[in-house]
Amino acid sequence: MAFVGGAGNWTLIATVTLAMASGSTLPDLDTPLRLRHRSALLHSILPPGIALLDPRTWPVAAGLAFGIGLHLAADLFPRTMRGFATIKLPLWGSIGVIPSYGWIVVNIAANVVAGIVVLDRIATRQATAGALAAAGVIGLVYLIRTEGGWQALAALTVLGWLMLR
């Protein structure tokens, strides 16, 4: 189901890029939605998973996955991982410090892998390259402006370097 050439590539790149920008801030909708801060519902693979239910929204799912993964990467480096910074399950509350780190790491990986797998299924190589380049720019801008972003950027840079070796 790959998008083919021309306008399809640009549409896919734009969709993934806009969804990624939205996904980078989507987890923080937990507070206005009256969920507890760092709600497991939004700080997870769940939002992109919902977008995967309809193949027409798969480019949105890929972008959301990359954006939420980025957001979670920054959340991995709070000033202190307790209370406000821990992951909260509905009807349960905080899962604690160590499980919160585990939750975040697992969901970073799930989101990034999901984004890559979805792009691989729906996009040409050129569109994938364009979407990933745009994602890199959005990611860089987001991380240099976000608390914990510099540490996340360093960690992601090291991981990327290790993957390319």
N, C-alpha and C positions, 0 to 999 in steps of 0.2 A: 504494500500500500504506500509506496514511496511517492512523494510529490515529485513531479518531473519538470525540470528546466524552467527558465524564464520567470514569469510572474509568480509561479508556484513557489519557487525558491525564496523570493523576496517576501512573500506572504508568510511562509513558514518561519523565516528568520525574524520577521517583525513580531509575529505571534509569540514565538519562544522568548524573545527579548522582553516584550511587554509583560508576559506572564512571569518571567524571572524577576523583573523589577517588582512586580506585585507580590510574588512569593517571598521576596526578601523581607517584606514588612507584614505579610499576612499573619504570622504567628502572634504578633503583638495586638491583633484584634481580640485576643482573649479578654483583655480588660474592658473594652467598651461592650463586649458581648456578655459581660458579667460572669465570665468564667474566671477561675483563679489564674493569677499570673503564672506563666509557663505551663499552661494547660496542655496535657498530653494529647488532647484532641487536635490542637493546631501545631504543636511542636513535634510533628511526626510525619510519617508517610501517608497519613489518612487523606489530607486534601488532594494531593496528586492522585491517590488511589481512587477517589471519587471521580475525578476528571477522566480517569481511564475507563470508566464504565461505558462511555460513548466514544467510538473511534473518531468521531468528528472533532472531539476535544483533546485528542492526544497531543497536539502541539502545545496546548495550554498545560496539560499534565507534565510534559517535559520541562517547560519553563518554570512551573510551580515547584517541581522537584528540585531543580537547580537553585532556585531562590530560597526555598526553605532549607536546603542543605547548607547554603551560605549563611543564612541567619543562625542556624544551629551551630555552625563552626564558630561564630562569634560568641554564642551563648556558652560555649565550652570554656570560656575564659572570663568568668565574672570576677569582680573584686573578691567575693567570698561566696562559696557554694553552700548557702544555708538559707532557710526560710524562703524569702522572696525569689531566690535564684533556682530553687529546686523544682523538679517536674511535679505537677499535680495531676492525679487521676480523678475523674469525676466521682463523686460520692465517697472518695477515699481520702483525698488530701495528698500531702507530700509523700513521695516515695523514698525520701532520704537522700543523703549526699552521694554516696557511692553508686546507688542505683540510678541517680539522676545523670551522673557522668556516663554510665553505661547506656542509658536510654538515648542520650544525645549522640554518642558515638555510633550506636547501631542505626539511628535514624538519619544521621549524616550519610553513612554508607548506603543505606537503602534508598535515600533520595537521589544521590549522585548516580548510583547504578541504574535506578529506574529511569532517570533522565537520559542517560547514555543508551540504554536498551530501547527506549521509546524512539529516540532520534534515529537509531540504527534501523528501526522497522519502518519509519515513515519518511525519511529524508534521503535525498541524494547525497553523495559525498560533499559536493559543493555547498549544499544547504546546511549540512551538518557542520562543516568547517566555518561557515558564516555565523551560524547560531552559536557555536562554541567560542568564536572570537568575540561576538557581541556579549556573550555571557562572561567572558574574561574581563571585558571593560566594565560591565555593570558590577561584577564581583569586586574588582579593584576599587572602584569608586565607593561602593557600599562599605567594604571592609576598612578603608582608611578613615571613614567618618563614624564608625561604630565602636562602642566600648567593646574591648576584647578583639577588635578587628585586626590590629597589627599582629597579635599573637596568632590569630587564625590564619592570617595571610602568610606568616612565616611557616606555620605547620603545613598549610596546603602547598606552599612552594617546595618544601622538603619532600612531601609525599609525591608531588608531581615529578620532581627530579628522580626520586627512587623508582617510580613507575617507568620512566623513560630510559633508565639505565639498562 
